């Protein structure tokens, strides 16, 4: 049988990237794509091609469409995050099979308040939350402190900094006014600042064929300087010079079996209800009552060899290539490839 023509679709290193460190697609991003390609080529059965030139993307897909696209373009078309859902939309216009969430799922999950409302309506624990229109005057302030203020839209903790955790009205006002400067994110959320352990759960598969449930991961904040709030800030995910990047560690979660079972059950329900496909990651954090509460549902979680999905897969005995194989097999089963 001929090898399956597989295209790894990524961000474009030639173009500016507003939310990248120094406003560009960094060396770490390029290295992540290189490592993914090496892992894919090691699988066998695939003819692997990297698609990262967004100026030629239309022409390339039209002239020689691949059998399957591994959609790792989490920067958005032309490295504009607001166009992230347009990447799978383009693939659908060309009738090209691809991995991961479709445009509808991305649009819904890009609105964190909507996801929270759906989860709460189905009995899934969530933080207390206030939705904020950042054009309002006056801006609403938290009723209780400390509080966490973050953009309602976005991914990769964009807009989340140490100043996002506020302890009084002055800090809250300053944080909201700072967020209001970004016209691409006109709404924000005010949440209870949960002080318990933080967890993440990875799923690979689909409802029709079943899931590989990756071991639950806990964020280890113990080495973080005490003056910094224990949160997953933008720096923890994108800036190697950040204290968060340097101090945060991950470890296998230790939860009571019934609590872990509830987290898995909630995540599987949300996967199907929100329309995820092939893989997803769900973030939870405990309040003072010890109950894990949903923070986020991630349709394009960090896919690199050193990302949380790969770390969790490693604990389950899967190397990076194995993880990519699981993801690709889920998409192939879904399409009948």
C-alpha positions as CSV (number, residue, x, y, z in Angstrom):
1,X,0.0,0.0,0.0
2,X,1.2,3.5,-0.8
3,X,2.1,5.7,2.2
4,X,-0.6,8.1,3.3
5,X,0.3,11.6,2.3
6,X,0.3,13.5,5.7
7,X,0.7,17.3,6.0
8,X,1.8,18.8,9.3
9,X,0.2,22.2,9.2
10,X,1.8,24.8,11.6
11,X,2.2,28.5,12.1
12,X,4.3,30.5,9.6
13,X,7.9,31.3,10.9
14,X,8.2,33.9,8.1
15,X,5.4,36.1,9.5
16,X,5.1,38.2,12.6
17,X,3.2,36.6,15.5
18,X,1.8,39.2,17.9
19,X,1.4,36.8,20.8
20,X,4.8,35.2,20.4
21,X,7.8,36.3,22.5
22,X,9.3,39.3,20.7
23,X,6.3,39.3,18.4
24,X,7.5,36.5,16.3
25,X,7.3,32.7,15.7
26,X,10.2,31.7,18.0
27,X,13.0,29.2,17.7
28,X,11.2,27.0,20.2
29,X,8.2,26.9,17.9
30,X,10.3,26.0,14.9
31,X,12.0,23.2,16.9
32,X,8.6,21.8,18.0
33,X,7.6,21.5,14.4
34,X,11.0,19.8,13.6
35,X,10.6,17.3,16.4
36,X,7.0,16.5,15.4
37,X,8.1,15.8,11.8
38,X,10.9,13.5,13.0
39,X,8.4,11.6,15.2
40,X,5.9,11.3,12.4
41,X,8.5,10.0,9.9
42,X,9.5,7.4,12.5
43,X,6.0,6.0,12.5
44,X,6.2,4.6,9.0
45,X,3.3,4.4,6.6
46,X,3.2,8.2,6.0
47,X,4.8,10.5,3.5
48,X,5.2,13.6,5.7
49,X,5.2,17.1,4.5
50,X,5.3,20.3,6.6
51,X,3.0,23.1,5.5
52,X,4.1,26.4,7.1
53,X,4.0,28.9,4.2
54,X,0.7,30.6,4.7
55,X,1.0,32.9,1.7
56,X,1.1,29.8,-0.5
57,X,-1.3,27.7,1.5
58,X,-4.4,28.0,-0.7
59,X,-2.4,27.2,-3.9
60,X,-0.7,24.3,-2.2
61,X,-3.8,22.6,-0.9
62,X,-5.6,23.1,-4.1
63,X,-2.9,21.8,-6.4
64,X,-1.9,18.7,-4.4
65,X,-4.3,18.0,-1.6
66,X,-2.9,15.6,1.1
67,X,-4.8,12.5,2.3
68,X,-4.8,13.9,5.9
69,X,-3.7,17.1,7.6
70,X,-2.4,17.1,11.1
71,X,-3.7,20.5,12.2
72,X,-1.2,21.9,14.6
73,X,-1.7,25.5,13.4
74,X,-2.5,26.9,16.8
75,X,-1.3,30.4,15.8
76,X,-4.2,31.0,13.4
77,X,-4.0,31.7,9.7
78,X,-1.1,34.0,9.0
79,X,-0.2,33.8,12.7
80,X,-3.4,35.8,13.7
81,X,-5.1,34.1,16.6
82,X,-8.5,35.5,15.6
83,X,-8.2,33.3,12.4
84,X,-7.5,30.0,14.2
85,X,-10.9,28.6,13.3
86,X,-10.5,29.7,9.7
87,X,-7.7,27.1,9.3
88,X,-10.0,24.0,9.6
89,X,-12.7,26.0,7.7
90,X,-10.3,26.2,4.8
91,X,-9.6,22.5,4.9
92,X,-13.3,21.8,4.9
93,X,-13.8,24.0,1.8
94,X,-11.2,21.9,0.1
95,X,-12.8,18.7,1.4
96,X,-9.4,17.6,3.0
97,X,-9.6,15.4,6.1
98,X,-7.9,16.9,9.2
99,X,-7.2,16.2,12.8
100,X,-8.8,18.0,15.7
101,X,-11.7,20.4,16.3
102,X,-13.8,21.8,13.6
103,X,-14.6,25.6,13.3
104,X,-17.9,25.3,15.3
105,X,-16.1,23.7,18.2
106,X,-13.3,26.3,18.1
107,X,-15.8,29.2,18.1
108,X,-17.8,27.8,21.0
109,X,-14.8,26.9,23.1
110,X,-13.2,30.3,22.4
111,X,-16.0,31.8,24.5
112,X,-15.0,30.7,28.1
113,X,-18.2,32.0,29.6
114,X,-20.3,29.9,27.3
115,X,-18.4,26.7,28.2
116,X,-18.8,27.5,31.9
117,X,-22.5,28.0,31.5
118,X,-22.9,24.7,29.7
119,X,-20.8,22.8,32.3
120,X,-22.7,24.4,35.2
121,X,-26.0,23.5,33.5
122,X,-25.0,19.9,33.5
123,X,-23.9,19.8,37.1
124,X,-20.1,20.1,36.5
125,X,-18.5,22.2,39.2
126,X,-17.2,25.6,38.0
127,X,-15.8,28.7,39.7
128,X,-18.1,31.6,40.7
129,X,-17.8,34.0,37.8
130,X,-18.9,37.4,36.5
131,X,-18.9,38.2,32.7
132,X,-17.5,41.7,32.0
133,X,-18.1,43.9,28.9
134,X,-14.9,45.8,28.8
135,X,-16.6,48.8,27.2
136,X,-18.9,49.3,30.2
137,X,-18.6,52.4,32.3
138,X,-18.1,51.9,35.1
139,X,-16.5,48.5,34.9
140,X,-17.9,46.0,37.4
141,X,-15.5,45.0,40.1
142,X,-15.2,41.8,42.1
143,X,-17.4,41.3,45.1
144,X,-14.9,39.1,46.9
145,X,-11.1,39.1,47.0
146,X,-8.7,37.7,46.0
147,X,-10.1,37.3,42.4
148,X,-8.7,36.2,39.1
149,X,-9.4,38.4,36.1
150,X,-8.7,37.1,32.6
151,X,-9.9,37.5,29.0
152,X,-13.0,35.7,28.0
153,X,-11.5,34.7,24.7
154,X,-8.1,33.4,23.7
155,X,-5.8,30.5,24.4
156,X,-2.3,29.9,25.7
157,X,-3.0,32.1,28.8
158,X,-2.8,35.2,26.6
159,X,-3.6,38.2,28.8
160,X,-3.0,36.3,32.1
161,X,-0.1,37.8,34.1
162,X,0.8,38.0,37.8
163,X,-1.4,41.2,37.9
164,X,-4.4,39.1,37.0
165,X,-4.8,38.0,40.6
166,X,-6.2,41.1,42.4
167,X,-6.7,41.7,46.1
168,X,-8.5,45.0,46.1
169,X,-10.6,47.4,43.9
170,X,-7.6,49.5,42.8
171,X,-5.8,46.4,41.4
172,X,-9.0,45.1,39.8
173,X,-9.7,48.4,38.1
174,X,-6.2,48.6,36.7
175,X,-6.3,45.0,35.4
176,X,-9.6,45.5,33.7
177,X,-8.5,48.7,32.1
178,X,-5.3,47.0,30.8
179,X,-7.4,44.2,29.2
180,X,-9.7,46.8,27.6
181,X,-6.8,48.0,25.5
182,X,-6.9,44.8,23.4
183,X,-9.7,45.3,20.8
184,X,-9.6,41.6,19.8
185,X,-10.8,40.6,23.3
186,X,-13.7,42.9,24.3
187,X,-14.9,40.8,27.2
188,X,-13.3,39.6,30.4
189,X,-14.1,37.2,33.3
190,X,-13.9,37.8,37.0
191,X,-13.6,34.5,38.9
192,X,-13.0,33.4,42.4
193,X,-9.3,32.8,42.8
194,X,-9.2,29.1,43.6
195,X,-6.4,28.3,46.0
196,X,-6.3,24.5,45.8
197,X,-4.4,22.1,43.5
198,X,-4.6,22.5,39.7
199,X,-5.0,19.5,37.4
200,X,-5.3,18.8,33.7
201,X,-6.7,15.7,31.9
202,X,-5.9,14.6,28.3
203,X,-8.2,12.6,26.1
204,X,-7.3,11.0,22.8
205,X,-10.0,9.3,20.7
206,X,-13.6,9.9,19.9
207,X,-17.0,9.0,21.4
208,X,-17.8,6.5,18.7
209,X,-14.6,4.5,19.1
210,X,-13.6,5.2,22.7
211,X,-10.9,7.2,24.4
212,X,-7.3,6.8,25.7
213,X,-7.5,8.6,29.0
214,X,-4.0,10.0,29.8
215,X,-2.9,10.1,33.5
216,X,-4.1,13.2,35.3
217,X,-1.4,15.9,35.7
218,X,-0.9,18.3,38.6
219,X,0.7,21.7,38.3
220,X,3.6,21.9,40.9
221,X,3.9,25.6,42.0
222,X,6.1,24.8,45.0
223,X,9.3,26.3,43.4
224,X,7.6,29.5,42.4
225,X,8.8,32.7,44.2
226,X,6.3,33.5,47.0
227,X,5.6,37.0,45.7
228,X,4.1,35.5,42.5
229,X,0.6,34.1,42.5
230,X,0.3,30.4,41.6
231,X,-1.3,30.6,38.2
232,X,-0.5,29.4,34.7
233,X,0.5,32.8,33.3
234,X,1.3,33.6,29.7
235,X,5.0,33.6,30.7
236,X,4.7,30.0,31.9
237,X,3.8,28.9,28.4
238,X,5.7,31.2,26.0
239,X,8.6,33.0,27.7
240,X,11.7,31.0,28.7
241,X,12.9,34.0,30.7
242,X,9.8,34.1,32.8
243,X,10.1,33.0,36.5
244,X,7.0,30.9,35.8
245,X,8.6,29.1,32.9
246,X,11.7,28.4,35.0
247,X,9.9,27.4,38.3
248,X,6.8,25.4,37.3
249,X,6.9,21.6,37.2
250,X,4.4,18.9,36.5
251,X,3.8,15.7,38.5
252,X,1.3,12.9,38.4
253,X,-1.9,13.8,40.3
254,X,-2.8,11.9,43.4
255,X,-6.6,12.0,43.7
256,X,-9.1,9.8,45.4
257,X,-10.4,7.3,42.9
258,X,-13.9,8.7,43.0
259,X,-12.7,12.2,42.5
260,X,-10.6,11.2,39.5
261,X,-13.5,9.2,38.1
262,X,-15.7,12.3,38.3
263,X,-13.0,14.4,36.5
264,X,-12.9,11.8,33.7
265,X,-16.6,11.6,33.5
266,X,-17.0,15.4,33.2
267,X,-14.3,15.6,30.6
268,X,-15.7,12.9,28.4
269,X,-19.2,14.5,28.6
270,X,-17.7,17.9,27.6
271,X,-15.7,16.4,24.8
272,X,-18.8,15.0,23.1
273,X,-21.1,17.9,24.0
274,X,-18.8,20.6,22.8
275,X,-17.9,18.7,19.6
276,X,-14.2,18.0,20.2
277,X,-12.5,15.5,17.8
278,X,-9.5,13.2,18.2
279,X,-8.0,14.9,21.3
280,X,-8.5,17.6,23.9
281,X,-7.3,18.7,27.3
282,X,-9.4,19.8,30.3
283,X,-8.2,22.0,33.1
284,X,-9.5,21.9,36.7
285,X,-8.6,23.6,39.9
286,X,-9.9,22.9,43.5
287,X,-11.4,25.4,45.8
288,X,-11.3,25.3,49.6
289,X,-13.8,22.4,49.5
290,X,-11.3,20.2,47.6
291,X,-13.7,19.9,44.6
292,X,-12.0,20.2,41.1
293,X,-13.8,22.9,39.2
294,X,-13.6,23.3,35.4
295,X,-11.3,26.1,34.3
296,X,-10.9,25.5,30.6
297,X,-11.6,23.1,27.7
298,X,-8.7,23.2,25.2
299,X,-9.4,22.2,21.6
300,X,-5.8,22.7,20.4
301,X,-3.7,21.9,23.5
302,X,0.1,22.2,23.4
303,X,1.1,19.4,21.0
304,X,4.9,19.7,21.2
305,X,7.2,16.9,22.5
306,X,7.6,18.7,25.8
307,X,3.9,19.8,26.2
308,X,1.5,18.5,28.9
309,X,-0.2,16.0,26.5
310,X,3.2,14.4,25.8
311,X,4.2,14.4,29.4
312,X,0.9,12.7,30.4
313,X,1.3,10.2,27.5
314,X,4.8,9.4,28.8
315,X,3.5,8.5,32.2
316,X,1.2,6.0,30.4
317,X,4.1,4.4,28.6
318,X,3.6,6.2,25.2
319,X,6.5,8.1,23.7
320,X,5.9,11.2,21.6
321,X,5.6,9.2,18.3
322,X,3.1,6.9,20.0
323,X,1.0,9.9,21.1
324,X,0.9,11.3,17.5
325,X,0.0,7.8,16.3
326,X,-2.9,7.6,18.7
327,X,-4.1,11.0,17.5
328,X,-3.8,10.2,13.8
329,X,-5.5,6.8,14.3
330,X,-8.4,8.5,16.0
331,X,-8.8,10.8,12.9
332,X,-8.3,8.0,10.4
333,X,-11.0,5.9,12.1
334,X,-13.4,8.9,12.1
335,X,-12.8,9.5,8.3
336,X,-12.5,5.8,7.4
337,X,-9.0,6.2,6.1
